[in-house]
Amino acid sequence: MKNFFFFKRAALFPPAGKDARRALKDENPQKKFVKTYERGKKSARGVVLRMMDEIPTIDLSPFVFQGGGRGDDDNKGETIVVLDEAKRKCADALGKCFKRHGFCYLENVGLEKEDIESVFREAKLFFEGQSTEHKEGELVQWEPKTNTGYAKYRAEVLNDLRLPDEKETFSVRKDSLYKDRDYFENVKRKKEWKEVTKRFYDKCERACESLCLATAVALGFEKDVRFFADTFREMDLCTLKILHSMPTKTTEISEKVGNKMSLRVSEHVDFGFATFLFHDSESLGRGLQVKKASRFDHGRDNLEEGWIDVAAKRGSRGNCCILNTGALLQRWTGDFYNATAHRVIVPDEIAAMQHRYSCAFFMDPDGETVIKTPEEIRDKLIERGVDVDKYPPLSCAEFLKMKINEMAVKQ
């Protein structure tokens, strides 16, 4: 059975007696239609719930090119885009999604089922096949200034109101950036781990170009369709991060626990342009929760309410991923597009007993790119309701450095 995006009422609104608990028990958690709810007007019966639109599944294949583009250095930045009905339909769906909440399932991005399965096979061997002592003592350790290497358990906290996140990670960047140090140093199965992560990174890099082209079309930049893609020429800030959370205890969602409980991944909005998120076939991403973020509050404005549960989806070819927009894209478009706040809890005993794996490709434009609306497209954005002067110009490198430093646990 396919897994669908679903919402558990009790996660947001405390049960009011036996009837409410019975209703929750009878609720089928895997529904064909995506249901999210938000608080409405109060009546004599309490809070009225109203359904929002379905979270879409979007097929990116119209923008995925066979050869050329980012995968071919001789043709870098020279992909010819001929707009047709399929591309416009794809771009329109993305634009509506980005404006509403910035979250969707994305199929056919250019990675196959075997690509996804192979990276998680090696990830399991990397994290579970090496002792904690070896990982913390022998591997190159992650630090903010490099954003590369192994980050030990509870080395990061994405919401500084909470305890450090219950995860360990390994971050990989573009292979040509590894000039001064071998960041795979002392890794057991080094050859296999390096090969599988590099292959996955390279395919995500090409998928990034496809998404950039679609986003430009969605904003109406048909005469400047490479507007975003051309800010990813060097790919010097993009990062592939593999995450692992060990078995733990369930997360208690209650006001008594409040903001001091530790989560597998605490509340945050991704820093950059957008993120491709993949999950292993065992945990299927269970515990992931999202909500629309406003004013870059990272979902911290209300830790208890507004969160909706998300299940991973494999798609017909087993290559479906989750796409979410980031803070940089929201800033770049003057809040016309929205960033997605998300977190990972431990929803039940079954999830608590499982190892949880995920793989995120963070799309960050080149460091020298200045996030500023260029003159030639200001009028078009203004027509679409964008406040083009809302944020002062800032380079991507400055923005990302600021966000990464916020993430590191202060020793």
KOLKE-203648 format. One record per residue (C-alpha): chain; x, y, z. Coordinates in nm, 3 decimals, m for minus. Example, Ala and Ser with C-alpha at 12.3 -4.5 7.8 and 13.67 -1.06 7.14 Angstrom:
SEPA   chaine      east     north        up
SEPA        A     1.230    m0.450     0.780
SEPA        A     1.367    m0.106     0.714
END
This chain:
SEPA   chaine      east     north        up
SEPA        A     0.000     0.000     0.000
SEPA        A     0.128     0.343    m0.087
SEPA        A     0.212     0.575     0.200
SEPA        A     0.035     0.909     0.198
SEPA        A     0.072     1.235     0.380
SEPA        A    m0.159     1.230     0.679
SEPA        A    m0.252     1.417     0.990
SEPA        A    m0.328     1.290     1.340
SEPA        A    m0.574     1.518     1.509
SEPA        A    m0.455     1.439     1.859
SEPA        A    m0.107     1.566     1.779
SEPA        A    m0.247     1.918     1.756
SEPA        A    m0.566     1.919     1.961
SEPA        A    m0.580     1.732     2.293
SEPA        A    m0.859     1.468     2.305
SEPA        A    m1.175     1.581     2.476
SEPA        A    m1.312     1.265     2.631
SEPA        A    m1.383     0.914     2.503
SEPA        A    m1.552     1.027     2.183
SEPA        A    m1.244     1.208     2.064
SEPA        A    m1.020     0.912     2.145
SEPA        A    m1.256     0.676     1.964
SEPA        A    m1.259     0.902     1.660
SEPA        A    m0.881     0.901     1.651
SEPA        A    m0.868     0.524     1.683
SEPA        A    m1.109     0.482     1.392
SEPA        A    m0.919     0.727     1.171
SEPA        A    m0.734     0.557     0.888
SEPA        A    m0.383     0.716     0.895
SEPA        A    m0.307     0.636     0.531
SEPA        A    m0.553     0.828     0.319
SEPA        A    m0.554     0.887    m0.051
SEPA        A    m0.629     1.251     0.005
SEPA        A    m0.389     1.463     0.199
SEPA        A    m0.559     1.627     0.494
SEPA        A    m0.421     1.912     0.691
SEPA        A    m0.613     2.117     0.936
SEPA        A    m0.580     2.458     1.093
SEPA        A    m0.772     2.640     1.362
SEPA        A    m1.089     2.810     1.244
SEPA        A    m1.371     2.996     1.413
SEPA        A    m1.490     2.868     1.748
SEPA        A    m1.842     2.737     1.783
SEPA        A    m2.040     2.588     2.069
SEPA        A    m1.862     2.261     2.005
SEPA        A    m1.517     2.418     2.022
SEPA        A    m1.261     2.446     1.743
SEPA        A    m1.380     2.411     1.388
SEPA        A    m1.137     2.228     1.158
SEPA        A    m1.116     2.310     0.790
SEPA        A    m0.938     2.113     0.522
SEPA        A    m0.665     2.273     0.313
SEPA        A    m0.556     2.163    m0.033
SEPA        A    m0.392     1.831    m0.102
SEPA        A    m0.012     1.819    m0.080
SEPA        A     0.082     1.747    m0.442
SEPA        A     0.295     1.485    m0.610
SEPA        A     0.482     1.654    m0.894
SEPA        A     0.665     1.484    m1.181
SEPA        A     0.989     1.671    m1.262
SEPA        A     1.072     1.460    m1.569
SEPA        A     0.982     1.734    m1.823
SEPA        A     1.285     1.929    m1.696
SEPA        A     1.520     1.631    m1.659
SEPA        A     1.763     1.616    m1.950
SEPA        A     1.940     1.308    m2.079
SEPA        A     2.303     1.421    m2.099
SEPA        A     2.441     1.773    m2.108
SEPA        A     2.371     2.033    m1.842
SEPA        A     2.544     2.006    m1.505
SEPA        A     2.657     1.652    m1.576
SEPA        A     2.874     1.755    m1.870
SEPA        A     3.151     2.008    m1.802
SEPA        A     3.182     2.094    m2.172
SEPA        A     2.818     2.202    m2.178
SEPA        A     2.793     2.350    m1.830
SEPA        A     2.537     2.625    m1.822
SEPA        A     2.445     2.574    m2.189
SEPA        A     2.140     2.348    m2.162
SEPA        A     1.884     2.461    m2.416
SEPA        A     1.533     2.473    m2.273
SEPA        A     1.241     2.452    m2.510
SEPA        A     0.922     2.526    m2.322
SEPA        A     0.626     2.304    m2.396
SEPA        A     0.296     2.218    m2.231
SEPA        A     0.447     1.950    m2.005
SEPA        A     0.713     2.189    m1.871
SEPA        A     0.462     2.467    m1.811
SEPA        A     0.228     2.227    m1.630
SEPA        A     0.512     2.104    m1.407
SEPA        A     0.632     2.459    m1.334
SEPA        A     0.280     2.579    m1.256
SEPA        A     0.232     2.298    m1.004
SEPA        A     0.563     2.381    m0.836
SEPA        A     0.481     2.751    m0.823
SEPA        A     0.145     2.690    m0.656
SEPA        A     0.308     2.456    m0.406
SEPA        A     0.592     2.699    m0.323
SEPA        A     0.351     2.984    m0.271
SEPA        A     0.117     2.782    m0.049
SEPA        A     0.355     2.596     0.182
SEPA        A     0.672     2.488    m0.001
SEPA        A     0.631     2.113     0.042
SEPA        A     0.561     1.834    m0.208
SEPA        A     0.648     1.486    m0.323
SEPA        A     0.874     1.497    m0.628
SEPA        A     0.900     1.208    m0.872
SEPA        A     1.152     1.135    m1.148
SEPA        A     1.421     1.384    m1.052
SEPA        A     1.690     1.183    m1.231
SEPA        A     1.776     0.931    m0.958
SEPA        A     1.665     0.570    m0.985
SEPA        A     1.548     0.326    m0.721
SEPA        A     1.886     0.154    m0.714
SEPA        A     2.066     0.485    m0.654
SEPA        A     1.856     0.543    m0.344
SEPA        A     1.881     0.188    m0.215
SEPA        A     2.259     0.173    m0.263
SEPA        A     2.329     0.493    m0.067
SEPA        A     2.125     0.363     0.228
SEPA        A     2.294     0.020     0.215
SEPA        A     2.632     0.186     0.251
SEPA        A     2.500     0.434     0.509
SEPA        A     2.394     0.146     0.733
SEPA        A     2.743    m0.005     0.707
SEPA        A     2.906     0.333     0.769
SEPA        A     2.711     0.427     1.082
SEPA        A     2.645     0.084     1.235
SEPA        A     2.960    m0.089     1.109
SEPA        A     3.204     0.143     1.287
SEPA        A     3.230     0.186     1.661
SEPA        A     3.148     0.515     1.829
SEPA        A     3.509     0.538     1.943
SEPA        A     3.634     0.500     1.587
SEPA        A     3.388     0.750     1.441
SEPA        A     3.456     1.014     1.703
SEPA        A     3.830     0.952     1.734
SEPA        A     3.950     0.859     1.386
SEPA        A     3.718     1.020     1.131
SEPA        A     3.745     1.379     1.012
SEPA        A     3.504     1.570     1.232
SEPA        A     3.245     1.811     1.097
SEPA        A     3.290     2.179     1.179
SEPA        A     3.097     2.486     1.062
SEPA        A     3.374     2.636     0.849
SEPA        A     3.407     2.323     0.631
SEPA        A     3.055     2.181     0.660
SEPA        A     3.208     1.846     0.567
SEPA        A     3.281     1.520     0.746
SEPA        A     3.137     1.327     1.040
SEPA        A     2.924     1.496     1.307
SEPA        A     2.893     1.290     1.623
SEPA        A     2.569     1.216     1.801
SEPA        A     2.411     1.532     1.947
SEPA        A     2.669     1.761     1.782
SEPA        A     2.401     1.973     1.619
SEPA        A     2.090     2.153     1.736
SEPA        A     1.862     2.314     1.481
SEPA        A     1.640     2.470     1.746
SEPA        A     1.858     2.622     2.018
SEPA        A     1.561     2.624     2.254
SEPA        A     1.598     2.246     2.277
SEPA        A     1.861     1.992     2.375
SEPA        A     2.095     1.876     2.093
SEPA        A     1.942     1.662     1.818
SEPA        A     1.947     1.283     1.851
SEPA        A     2.132     1.216     1.528
SEPA        A     2.476     1.166     1.378
SEPA        A     2.559     1.273     1.024
SEPA        A     2.813     1.265     0.746
SEPA        A     2.833     1.559     0.505
SEPA        A     2.976     1.550     0.154
SEPA        A     3.041     1.839    m0.083
SEPA        A     3.160     1.865    m0.441
SEPA        A     3.453     1.630    m0.504
SEPA        A     3.673     1.904    m0.657
SEPA        A     3.662     2.099    m0.328
SEPA        A     3.865     1.833    m0.145
SEPA        A     4.209     1.981    m0.206
SEPA        A     4.362     2.028     0.138
SEPA        A     4.233     1.717     0.316
SEPA        A     4.083     1.377     0.255
SEPA        A     3.750     1.400     0.434
SEPA        A     3.703     1.024     0.391
SEPA        A     4.019     0.957     0.590
SEPA        A     4.009     0.643     0.810
SEPA        A     3.659     0.545     0.698
SEPA        A     3.611     0.169     0.690
SEPA        A     3.494     0.066     0.342
SEPA        A     3.634     0.401     0.232
SEPA        A     3.630     0.317    m0.140
SEPA        A     3.265     0.203    m0.139
SEPA        A     3.146     0.493     0.082
SEPA        A     3.322     0.754    m0.129
SEPA        A     3.198     0.609    m0.457
SEPA        A     2.834     0.579    m0.358
SEPA        A     2.813     0.925    m0.201
SEPA        A     2.991     1.088    m0.497
SEPA        A     2.761     0.917    m0.745
SEPA        A     2.454     1.023    m0.546
SEPA        A     2.584     1.380    m0.511
SEPA        A     2.651     1.409    m0.885
SEPA        A     2.298     1.297    m0.972
SEPA        A     2.148     1.536    m0.718
SEPA        A     2.355     1.814    m0.874
SEPA        A     2.196     1.750    m1.211
SEPA        A     1.852     1.730    m1.049
SEPA        A     1.921     2.068    m0.890
SEPA        A     1.957     2.226    m1.235
SEPA        A     1.625     2.076    m1.342
SEPA        A     1.452     2.221    m1.036
SEPA        A     1.612     2.563    m1.093
SEPA        A     1.482     2.574    m1.450
SEPA        A     1.132     2.475    m1.338
SEPA        A     1.135     2.738    m1.062
SEPA        A     1.234     3.013    m1.307
SEPA        A     0.948     2.917    m1.538
SEPA        A     0.711     2.909    m1.240
SEPA        A     0.802     3.272    m1.165
SEPA        A     0.747     3.371    m1.526
SEPA        A     1.113     3.410    m1.625
SEPA        A     1.060     3.247    m1.964
SEPA        A     1.308     3.482    m2.131
SEPA        A     1.557     3.427    m1.850
SEPA        A     1.491     3.062    m1.773
SEPA        A     1.847     3.010    m1.644
SEPA        A     1.816     3.285    m1.383
SEPA        A     1.847     3.042    m1.089
SEPA        A     2.043     2.768    m1.268
SEPA        A     2.327     3.007    m1.350
SEPA        A     2.380     3.076    m0.979
SEPA        A     2.479     2.709    m0.938
SEPA        A     2.780     2.707    m1.173
SEPA        A     3.050     2.632    m0.913
SEPA        A     2.828     2.432    m0.674
SEPA        A     3.068     2.535    m0.397
SEPA        A     2.807     2.545    m0.119
SEPA        A     2.577     2.251    m0.202
SEPA        A     2.592     1.967     0.050
SEPA        A     2.480     1.605     0.064
SEPA        A     2.410     1.504     0.424
SEPA        A     2.335     1.149     0.536
SEPA        A     2.158     1.132     0.874
SEPA        A     2.126     0.844     1.121
SEPA        A     1.924     0.826     1.442
SEPA        A     1.964     0.529     1.675
SEPA        A     1.681     0.354     1.860
SEPA        A     1.553     0.574     2.140
SEPA        A     1.243     0.650     2.346
SEPA        A     0.921     0.800     2.214
SEPA        A     0.877     1.175     2.203
SEPA        A     0.620     1.318     2.440
SEPA        A     0.423     1.603     2.286
SEPA        A     0.296     1.790     2.588
SEPA        A     0.318     2.132     2.743
SEPA        A     0.476     1.977     3.053
SEPA        A     0.777     1.861     2.853
SEPA        A     0.774     2.185     2.657
SEPA        A     1.080     2.298     2.467
SEPA        A     1.337     2.104     2.668
SEPA        A     1.275     1.764     2.509
SEPA        A     1.533     1.639     2.261
SEPA        A     1.412     1.541     1.915
SEPA        A     1.575     1.339     1.641
SEPA        A     1.576     1.661     1.438
SEPA        A     1.450     1.975     1.608
SEPA        A     1.235     2.247     1.453
SEPA        A     1.398     2.435     1.169
SEPA        A     1.370     2.576     0.820
SEPA        A     1.640     2.462     0.576
SEPA        A     1.887     2.737     0.503
SEPA        A     1.916     2.743     0.128
SEPA        A     1.725     2.739    m0.199
SEPA        A     1.553     2.402    m0.157
SEPA        A     1.619     2.045    m0.038
SEPA        A     1.575     1.698    m0.187
SEPA        A     1.499     1.456     0.100
SEPA        A     1.518     1.076     0.067
SEPA        A     1.433     0.809     0.329
SEPA        A     1.531     0.448     0.384
SEPA        A     1.277     0.177     0.304
SEPA        A     1.254     0.053     0.664
SEPA        A     1.161     0.366     0.857
SEPA        A     0.996     0.540     0.558
SEPA        A     1.065     0.872     0.721
SEPA        A     0.819     0.814     1.004
SEPA        A     0.830     1.094     1.257
SEPA        A     0.873     1.373     1.003
SEPA        A     0.641     1.664     1.071
SEPA        A     0.601     1.986     0.874
SEPA        A     0.415     2.313     0.883
SEPA        A     0.413     2.637     0.691
SEPA        A     0.666     2.881     0.838
SEPA        A     0.616     3.253     0.859
SEPA        A     0.866     3.526     0.932
SEPA        A     1.145     3.265     0.945
SEPA        A     1.018     3.151     1.286
SEPA        A     1.133     2.794     1.207
SEPA        A     0.813     2.661     1.360
SEPA        A     0.923     2.782     1.703
SEPA        A     0.629     3.018     1.741
SEPA        A     0.420     2.722     1.856
SEPA        A     0.596     2.395     1.935
SEPA        A     0.274     2.209     2.013
SEPA        A     0.029     2.299     1.739
SEPA        A     0.018     2.328     1.362
SEPA        A     0.239     2.025     1.291
SEPA        A     0.128     1.756     1.047
SEPA        A     0.273     1.406     1.005
SEPA        A     0.438     1.305     0.678
SEPA        A     0.502     0.956     0.550
SEPA        A     0.757     0.895     0.276
SEPA        A     0.624     0.790    m0.061
SEPA        A     0.803     0.556    m0.299
SEPA        A     0.616     0.640    m0.621
SEPA        A     0.554     0.408    m0.914
SEPA        A     0.927     0.372    m0.991
SEPA        A     1.053     0.377    m0.633
SEPA        A     1.239     0.705    m0.684
SEPA        A     1.011     0.961    m0.521
SEPA        A     1.161     1.213    m0.281
SEPA        A     1.033     1.495    m0.066
SEPA        A     1.105     1.850    m0.178
SEPA        A     1.094     2.144     0.059
SEPA        A     1.182     2.508     0.004
SEPA        A     1.438     2.693     0.216
SEPA        A     1.488     3.028     0.385
SEPA        A     1.710     3.164     0.110
SEPA        A     1.445     3.113    m0.160
SEPA        A     1.187     3.277     0.065
SEPA        A     1.419     3.575     0.114
SEPA        A     1.509     3.588    m0.257
SEPA        A     1.142     3.612    m0.355
SEPA        A     1.047     3.861    m0.085
SEPA        A     0.827     3.602     0.091
SEPA        A     0.633     3.532    m0.231
SEPA        A     0.743     3.169    m0.187
SEPA        A     0.728     3.011     0.158
SEPA        A     0.985     2.804     0.343
SEPA        A     0.878     2.480     0.512
SEPA        A     0.939     2.433     0.884
SEPA        A     0.992     2.071     0.982
SEPA        A     1.119     1.841     1.256
SEPA        A     1.151     1.470     1.333
SEPA        A     0.989     1.324     1.643
SEPA        A     0.963     0.963     1.762
SEPA        A     0.590     0.900     1.712
SEPA        A     0.551     0.554     1.868
SEPA        A     0.724     0.251     2.013
SEPA        A     0.781     0.090     1.673
SEPA        A     0.962     0.396     1.543
SEPA        A     1.156     0.420     1.870
SEPA        A     1.299     0.071     1.818
SEPA        A     1.414     0.146     1.462
SEPA        A     1.729     0.296     1.322
SEPA        A     1.619     0.591     1.110
SEPA        A     1.809     0.697     0.798
SEPA        A     1.758     0.990     0.566
SEPA        A     1.959     1.163     0.299
SEPA        A     1.927     1.534     0.222
SEPA        A     2.073     1.730    m0.068
SEPA        A     2.087     2.097     0.028
SEPA        A     2.082     2.328    m0.274
SEPA        A     2.273     2.646    m0.196
SEPA        A     2.370     2.887    m0.477
SEPA        A     2.737     2.973    m0.532
SEPA        A     2.896     3.166    m0.250
SEPA        A     2.951     3.486    m0.447
SEPA        A     2.587     3.503    m0.559
SEPA        A     2.418     3.812    m0.416
SEPA        A     2.058     3.754    m0.315
SEPA        A     1.910     4.062    m0.471
SEPA        A     1.634     4.111    m0.724
SEPA        A     1.794     4.217    m1.056
SEPA        A     1.650     4.519    m1.231
SEPA        A     1.540     4.331    m1.543
SEPA        A     1.288     4.117    m1.354
SEPA        A     1.172     4.353    m1.080
SEPA        A     0.856     4.455    m1.265
SEPA        A     0.753     4.094    m1.325
SEPA        A     0.794     4.009    m0.956
SEPA        A     0.609     4.324    m0.851
SEPA        A     0.321     4.216    m1.078
SEPA        A     0.313     3.891    m0.882
SEPA        A     0.291     4.071    m0.549
SEPA        A     0.657     4.042    m0.445
SEPA        A     0.805     4.311    m0.220
SEPA        A     1.139     4.326    m0.402
SEPA        A     1.299     4.563    m0.149
SEPA        A     1.195     4.377     0.165
SEPA        A     1.540     4.237     0.243
SEPA        A     1.882     4.401     0.194
SEPA        A     2.130     4.236    m0.048
SEPA        A     2.335     3.954     0.104
SEPA        A     2.575     3.701    m0.047
SEPA        A     2.489     3.332    m0.028
SEPA        A     2.817     3.261     0.152
SEPA        A     2.737     3.515     0.424
SEPA        A     2.383     3.386     0.463
SEPA        A     2.484     3.018     0.481
SEPA        A     2.774     3.084     0.720
SEPA        A     2.539     3.268     0.954
SEPA        A     2.289     2.978     0.949
SEPA        A     2.547     2.700     0.992
SEPA        A     2.708     2.874     1.288
SEPA        A     2.366     2.892     1.450
SEPA        A     2.331     2.513     1.409
SEPA        A     2.653     2.406     1.581
SEPA        A     2.621     2.307     1.947
SEPA        A     2.809     2.559     2.161
SEPA        A     3.069     2.375     2.364
END
